[in-house]
Amino acid sequence: MENLTVSIKIEDAKKEKVDRFLASLLLQEGIKVTVQEAIGLMVEYALENEEEIIRKLKDLHPLEKDPAWKALENPKHWGIRDSSKRIDEFAYGKWTGMTIFVQHELVQGIY
């Protein structure tokens, strides 16, 4: 197995909830973990509880209504040599959240 680190974007409000959770974990239980460790465990928990996660995912906004998804159906020439760096900004506005890094093990045959 190989350890890889990937970056993900998380909304400020969700990052604040994680920070509050980790602070209460330290104060109430004396357990100190990094954000990276906590998010990694949350991902593992989600995968172990697949049915519940699927139910919650079905409640999310449909992808077909997502501005980025709609833009793929009607591509435009922006006059920019490499516009891939600006797609999120175009679709969602300027990013104001925080990027966090999650390290996970790459299991051969899964990715």
LOTORKE-264789 format. One record per atom (N, C-alpha, C, O): residue number from 1; residue in three letters; atom name; z, x, y. Coordinates in steps of 0.02 Angstrom, whole numbers, m for minus. Example, Ala and Ser with C-alpha at 12.3 -4.5 7.8 and 13.67 -1.06 7.14 Angstrom:
<recs>
    i   aa  at      zz      xx      yy
    1  ala   N     390     660    m284
    1  ala  CA     390     615    m225
    1  ala   C     390     660    m165
    1  ala   O     423     712    m166
    2  ser   N     354     642    m112
    2  ser  CA     357     684     m53
    2  ser   C     394     645       2
    2  ser   O     402     670      57
</recs>
This chain:
<recs>
    i   aa  at      zz      xx      yy
    1  met   N       0      42     m59
    1  met  CA       0       0       0
    1  met   C       0      44      62
    1  met   O      30      98      63
    2  glu   N     m34      20     112
    2  glu  CA     m41      56     174
    2  glu   C     m10      15     230
    2  glu   O     m22     m46     234
    3  asn   N      29      47     274
    3  asn  CA      58      11     331
    3  asn   C       9      13     389
    3  asn   O     m15      67     408
    4  leu   N      m5     m44     417
    4  leu  CA     m48     m50     476
    4  leu   C     m10     m84     531
    4  leu   O      34    m125     518
    5  thr   N     m26     m67     592
    5  thr  CA       3    m102     649
    5  thr   C     m53    m136     687
    5  thr   O    m104    m105     703
    6  val   N     m44    m200     701
    6  val  CA     m93    m238     738
    6  val   C     m59    m267     799
    6  val   O       2    m279     798
    7  ser   N     m97    m279     851
    7  ser  CA     m68    m311     910
    7  ser   C     m85    m385     908
    7  ser   O    m139    m405     888
    8  ile   N     m37    m425     930
    8  ile  CA     m48    m497     936
    8  ile   C     m24    m519    1004
    8  ile   O      20    m486    1034
    9  lys   N     m51    m572    1029
    9  lys  CA     m29    m599    1093
    9  lys   C      18    m658    1079
    9  lys   O       4    m700    1037
   10  ile   N      72    m660    1116
   10  ile  CA     120    m714    1109
   10  ile   C     138    m738    1180
   10  ile   O     147    m697    1225
   11  glu   N     144    m802    1188
   11  glu  CA     160    m831    1253
   11  glu   C     229    m807    1275
   11  glu   O     273    m794    1234
   12  asp   N     237    m801    1341
   12  asp  CA     301    m778    1369
   12  asp   C     359    m820    1345
   12  asp   O     412    m794    1328
   13  ala   N     350    m886    1343
   13  ala  CA     404    m932    1323
   13  ala   C     426    m918    1251
   13  ala   O     485    m919    1236
   14  lys   N     377    m906    1207
   14  lys  CA     394    m891    1137
   14  lys   C     427    m823    1130
   14  lys   O     473    m814    1090
   15  lys   N     404    m775    1170
   15  lys  CA     435    m708    1169
   15  lys   C     507    m712    1192
   15  lys   O     551    m680    1164
   16  glu   N     519    m752    1243
   16  glu  CA     588    m762    1268
   16  glu   C     632    m794    1215
   16  glu   O     690    m776    1208
   17  lys   N     604    m842    1177
   17  lys  CA     643    m874    1124
   17  lys   C     661    m822    1070
   17  lys   O     718    m822    1045
   18  val   N     614    m779    1053
   18  val  CA     627    m727    1003
   18  val   C     681    m681    1030
   18  val   O     728    m662     994
   19  asp   N     676    m661    1093
   19  asp  CA     727    m617    1123
   19  asp   C     796    m648    1123
   19  asp   O     845    m615    1107
   20  arg   N     799    m714    1140
   20  arg  CA     864    m749    1138
   20  arg   C     891    m752    1067
   20  arg   O     951    m743    1056
   21  phe   N     848    m766    1019
   21  phe  CA     868    m768     950
   21  phe   C     897    m701     928
   21  phe   O     949    m698     896
   22  leu   N     862    m647     944
   22  leu  CA     885    m580     925
   22  leu   C     951    m562     959
   22  leu   O     993    m530     929
   23  ala   N     959    m583    1022
   23  ala  CA    1022    m571    1057
   23  ala   C    1079    m609    1025
   23  ala   O    1133    m581    1016
   24  ser   N    1067    m672    1007
   24  ser  CA    1121    m710     974
   24  ser   C    1135    m683     904
   24  ser   O    1193    m685     882
   25  leu   N    1085    m659     871
   25  leu  CA    1094    m628     805
   25  leu   C    1140    m568     810
   25  leu   O    1184    m558     768
   26  leu   N    1130    m528     862
   26  leu  CA    1172    m469     873
   26  leu   C    1243    m489     891
   26  leu   O    1291    m462     865
   27  leu   N    1250    m537     938
   27  leu  CA    1316    m557     961
   27  leu   C    1356    m595     907
   27  leu   O    1416    m581     898
   28  gln   N    1324    m640     872
   28  gln  CA    1360    m682     824
   28  gln   C    1367    m651     755
   28  gln   O    1418    m661     721
   29  glu   N    1318    m613     734
   29  glu  CA    1318    m586     666
   29  glu   C    1324    m510     663
   29  glu   O    1335    m481     610
   30  gly   N    1315    m477     721
   30  gly  CA    1318    m404     723
   30  gly   C    1256    m372     692
   30  gly   O    1258    m313     672
   31  ile   N    1202    m410     687
   31  ile  CA    1140    m384     657
   31  ile   C    1091    m366     713
   31  ile   O    1075    m408     755
   32  lys   N    1068    m304     712
   32  lys  CA    1020    m281     763
   32  lys   C     955    m263     729
   32  lys   O     952    m219     686
   33  val   N     901    m297     749
   33  val  CA     834    m283     724
   33  val   C     786    m281     783
   33  val   O     800    m308     836
   34  thr   N     730    m248     772
   34  thr  CA     679    m246     825
   34  thr   C     639    m310     824
   34  thr   O     639    m348     776
   35  val   N     604    m321     879
   35  val  CA     559    m379     883
   35  val   C     507    m373     828
   35  val   O     490    m423     795
   36  gln   N     482    m314     817
   36  gln  CA     431    m302     766
   36  gln   C     458    m321     697
   36  gln   O     422    m354     658
   37  glu   N     519    m301     680
   37  glu  CA     548    m319     616
   37  glu   C     557    m395     610
   37  glu   O     543    m424     558
   38  ala   N     582    m426     663
   38  ala  CA     594    m498     662
   38  ala   C     529    m537     652
   38  ala   O     526    m582     611
   39  ile   N     478    m520     691
   39  ile  CA     414    m555     685
   39  ile   C     384    m544     615
   39  ile   O     356    m590     586
   40  gly   N     391    m483     589
   40  gly  CA     366    m470     521
   40  gly   C     400    m514     470
   40  gly   O     367    m541     425
   41  leu   N     466    m522     475
   41  leu  CA     502    m566     429
   41  leu   C     483    m639     439
   41  leu   O     479    m677     390
   42  met   N     471    m659     501
   42  met  CA     450    m728     515
   42  met   C     382    m742     483
   42  met   O     370    m797     457
   43  val   N     337    m693     485
   43  val  CA     272    m701     454
   43  val   C     280    m708     378
   43  val   O     250    m752     347
   44  glu   N     321    m666     349
   44  glu  CA     334    m670     277
   44  glu   C     364    m738     259
   44  glu   O     343    m768     209
   45  tyr   N     411    m762     298
   45  tyr  CA     443    m826     285
   45  tyr   C     390    m882     289
   45  tyr   O     389    m927     247
   46  ala   N     347    m878     339
   46  ala  CA     295    m929     346
   46  ala   C     250    m931     285
   46  ala   O     231    m984     261
   47  leu   N     232    m872     260
   47  leu  CA     188    m869     202
   47  leu   C     223    m893     139
   47  leu   O     191    m920      93
   48  glu   N     288    m884     135
   48  glu  CA     327    m909      77
   48  glu   C     336    m985      81
   48  glu   O     350   m1017      30
   49  asn   N     330   m1013     140
   49  asn  CA     340   m1085     151
   49  asn   C     274   m1115     175
   49  asn   O     271   m1148     227
   50  glu   N     223   m1104     136
   50  glu  CA     154   m1121     154
   50  glu   C     144   m1195     170
   50  glu   O     111   m1212     219
   51  glu   N     173   m1239     129
   51  glu  CA     163   m1310     140
   51  glu   C     189   m1333     208
   51  glu   O     156   m1373     242
   52  glu   N     247   m1308     228
   52  glu  CA     276   m1327     292
   52  glu   C     233   m1299     350
   52  glu   O     222   m1334     400
   53  ile   N     209   m1238     342
   53  ile  CA     167   m1208     394
   53  ile   C     101   m1246     400
   53  ile   O      77   m1259     455
   54  ile   N      71   m1264     344
   54  ile  CA       8   m1302     345
   54  ile   C      18   m1368     381
   54  ile   O     m24   m1389     421
   55  arg   N      74   m1401     368
   55  arg  CA      89   m1465     402
   55  arg   C      94   m1454     477
   55  arg   O      67   m1495     515
   56  lys   N     127   m1402     499
   56  lys  CA     133   m1387     570
   56  lys   C      66   m1368     600
   56  lys   O      51   m1386     657
   57  leu   N      25   m1330     563
   57  leu  CA     m41   m1310     588
   57  leu   C     m86   m1371     598
   57  leu   O    m127   m1371     644
   58  lys   N     m79   m1421     555
   58  lys  CA    m120   m1481     562
   58  lys   C    m103   m1519     627
   58  lys   O    m145   m1557     652
   59  asp   N     m43   m1509     653
   59  asp  CA     m23   m1542     715
   59  asp   C     m47   m1506     777
   59  asp   O     m40   m1532     833
   60  leu   N     m76   m1447     770
   60  leu  CA    m100   m1408     827
   60  leu   C    m163   m1438     856
   60  leu   O    m197   m1479     824
   61  his   N    m179   m1417     916
   61  his  CA    m241   m1436     950
   61  his   C    m301   m1416     907
   61  his   O    m304   m1358     886
   62  pro   N    m348   m1461     895
   62  pro  CA    m406   m1445     853
   62  pro   C    m447   m1387     882
   62  pro   O    m459   m1385     943
   63  leu   N    m468   m1342     840
   63  leu  CA    m508   m1284     861
   63  leu   C    m572   m1305     896
   63  leu   O    m594   m1272     943
   64  glu   N    m602   m1360     874
   64  glu  CA    m665   m1383     903
   64  glu   C    m657   m1400     977
   64  glu   O    m707   m1402    1013
   65  lys   N    m596   m1414    1000
   65  lys  CA    m585   m1430    1071
   65  lys   C    m565   m1368    1111
   65  lys   O    m556   m1373    1172
   66  asp   N    m558   m1311    1078
   66  asp  CA    m539   m1249    1111
   66  asp   C    m596   m1225    1155
   66  asp   O    m653   m1224    1133
   67  pro   N    m581   m1204    1218
   67  pro  CA    m634   m1182    1263
   67  pro   C    m675   m1123    1235
   67  pro   O    m736   m1121    1245
   68  ala   N    m643   m1077    1201
   68  ala  CA    m680   m1019    1173
   68  ala   C    m727   m1042    1118
   68  ala   O    m783   m1018    1112
   69  trp   N    m705   m1089    1077
   69  trp  CA    m747   m1115    1023
   69  trp   C    m808   m1151    1052
   69  trp   O    m864   m1143    1027
   70  lys   N    m796   m1191    1104
   70  lys  CA    m851   m1226    1137
   70  lys   C    m900   m1176    1168
   70  lys   O    m961   m1188    1166
   71  ala   N    m875   m1122    1197
   71  ala  CA    m918   m1072    1228
   71  ala   C    m964   m1040    1176
   71  ala   O   m1020   m1020    1193
   72  leu   N    m942   m1034    1115
   72  leu  CA    m984   m1005    1062
   72  leu   C   m1044   m1049    1048
   72  leu   O   m1097   m1024    1028
   73  glu   N   m1037   m1114    1058
   73  glu  CA   m1092   m1160    1045
   73  glu   C   m1145   m1157    1100
   73  glu   O   m1202   m1176    1089
   74  asn   N   m1126   m1133    1159
   74  asn  CA   m1172   m1129    1215
   74  asn   C   m1165   m1061    1250
   74  asn   O   m1137   m1057    1305
   75  pro   N   m1189   m1008    1217
   75  pro  CA   m1179    m941    1246
   75  pro   C   m1217    m932    1311
   75  pro   O   m1271    m961    1321
   76  lys   N   m1188    m892    1356
   76  lys  CA   m1218    m879    1421
   76  lys   C   m1223    m804    1431
   76  lys   O   m1182    m766    1407
   77  his   N   m1276    m784    1467
   77  his  CA   m1282    m714    1485
   77  his   C   m1241    m704    1549
   77  his   O   m1256    m734    1600
   78  trp   N   m1191    m661    1546
   78  trp  CA   m1146    m652    1603
   78  trp   C   m1169    m595    1649
   78  trp   O   m1141    m586    1703
   79  gly   N   m1220    m558    1627
   79  gly  CA   m1241    m501    1668
   79  gly   C   m1193    m442    1662
   79  gly   O   m1194    m397    1704
   80  ile   N   m1151    m442    1612
   80  ile  CA   m1104    m388    1600
   80  ile   C   m1123    m356    1534
   80  ile   O   m1134    m390    1484
   81  arg   N   m1127    m289    1535
   81  arg  CA   m1150    m254    1475
   81  arg   C   m1107    m270    1414
   81  arg   O   m1134    m286    1361
   82  asp   N   m1042    m267    1421
   82  asp  CA    m997    m283    1365
   82  asp   C    m947    m335    1389
   82  asp   O    m894    m318    1415
   83  ser   N    m964    m398    1380
   83  ser  CA    m920    m451    1405
   83  ser   C    m865    m469    1356
   83  ser   O    m824    m512    1371
   84  ser   N    m863    m436    1297
   84  ser  CA    m813    m454    1247
   84  ser   C    m742    m445    1273
   84  ser   O    m696    m481    1252
   85  lys   N    m732    m398    1318
   85  lys  CA    m665    m386    1345
   85  lys   C    m643    m441    1393
   85  lys   O    m584    m446    1410
   86  arg   N    m690    m482    1416
   86  arg  CA    m674    m533    1466
   86  arg   C    m677    m604    1438
   86  arg   O    m667    m652    1475
   87  ile   N    m691    m611    1374
   87  ile  CA    m698    m678    1346
   87  ile   C    m634    m718    1351
   87  ile   O    m635    m776    1372
   88  asp   N    m577    m688    1332
   88  asp  CA    m513    m724    1337
   88  asp   C    m498    m744    1408
   88  asp   O    m475    m800    1421
   89  glu   N    m512    m699    1455
   89  glu  CA    m499    m715    1525
   89  glu   C    m543    m773    1548
   89  glu   O    m519    m817    1584
   90  phe   N    m605    m774    1527
   90  phe  CA    m651    m828    1544
   90  phe   C    m628    m894    1513
   90  phe   O    m627    m945    1546
   91  ala   N    m609    m891    1450
   91  ala  CA    m593    m952    1413
   91  ala   C    m524    m980    1431
   91  ala   O    m515   m1040    1436
   92  tyr   N    m475    m935    1440
   92  tyr  CA    m406    m957    1448
   92  tyr   C    m375    m940    1515
   92  tyr   O    m319    m962    1530
   93  gly   N    m410    m902    1556
   93  gly  CA    m380    m878    1618
   93  gly   C    m347    m811    1606
   93  gly   O    m345    m786    1550
   94  lys   N    m323    m782    1659
   94  lys  CA    m292    m716    1653
   94  lys   C    m230    m719    1609
   94  lys   O    m188    m763    1617
   95  trp   N    m224    m671    1563
   95  trp  CA    m167    m669    1516
   95  trp   C    m104    m650    1553
   95  trp   O    m101    m600    1588
   96  thr   N     m52    m692    1544
   96  thr  CA      12    m677    1576
   96  thr   C      67    m669    1524
   96  thr   O     126    m661    1541
   97  gly   N      48    m672    1461
   97  gly  CA      97    m664    1408
   97  gly   C     110    m592    1392
   97  gly   O      93    m547    1431
   98  met   N     141    m580    1336
   98  met  CA     157    m513    1316
   98  met   C     123    m499    1249
   98  met   O     121    m542    1206
   99  thr   N      97    m439    1242
   99  thr  CA      69    m418    1179
   99  thr   C     123    m382    1141
   99  thr   O     155    m337    1167
  100  ile   N     133    m402    1078
  100  ile  CA     181    m367    1036
  100  ile   C     144    m338     977
  100  ile   O      89    m360     960
  101  phe   N     174    m291     945
  101  phe  CA     143    m257     889
  101  phe   C     181    m274     825
  101  phe   O     243    m271     824
  102  val   N     145    m292     774
  102  val  CA     175    m310     710
  102  val   C     149    m261     658
  102  val   O      89    m252     650
  103  gln   N     195    m231     622
  103  gln  CA     175    m185     569
  103  gln   C     180    m223     504
  103  gln   O     230    m257     491
  104  his   N     130    m217     462
  104  his  CA     132    m250     398
  104  his   C      99    m205     347
  104  his   O      63    m158     364
  105  glu   N     113    m221     285
  105  glu  CA      84    m181     231
  105  glu   C      17    m211     212
  105  glu   O       9    m271     204
  106  leu   N     m32    m167     205
  106  leu  CA     m98    m188     183
  106  leu   C     m99    m184     107
  106  leu   O     m92    m130      78
  107  val   N    m106    m241      76
  107  val  CA    m107    m243       3
  107  val   C    m181    m243     m18
  107  val   O    m219    m286       2
  108  gln   N    m198    m194     m57
  108  gln  CA    m268    m187     m76
  108  gln   C    m293    m251    m110
  108  gln   O    m260    m278    m154
  109  gly   N    m350    m274     m88
  109  gly  CA    m380    m334    m116
  109  gly   C    m366    m397     m77
  109  gly   O    m397    m448     m88
  110  ile   N    m317    m394     m30
  110  ile  CA    m301    m453       9
  110  ile   C    m341    m453      75
  110  ile   O    m364    m505      96
  111  tyr   N    m349    m396     106
  111  tyr  CA    m384    m392     170
  111  tyr   C    m452    m363     161
  111  tyr   O    m489    m356     210
</recs>
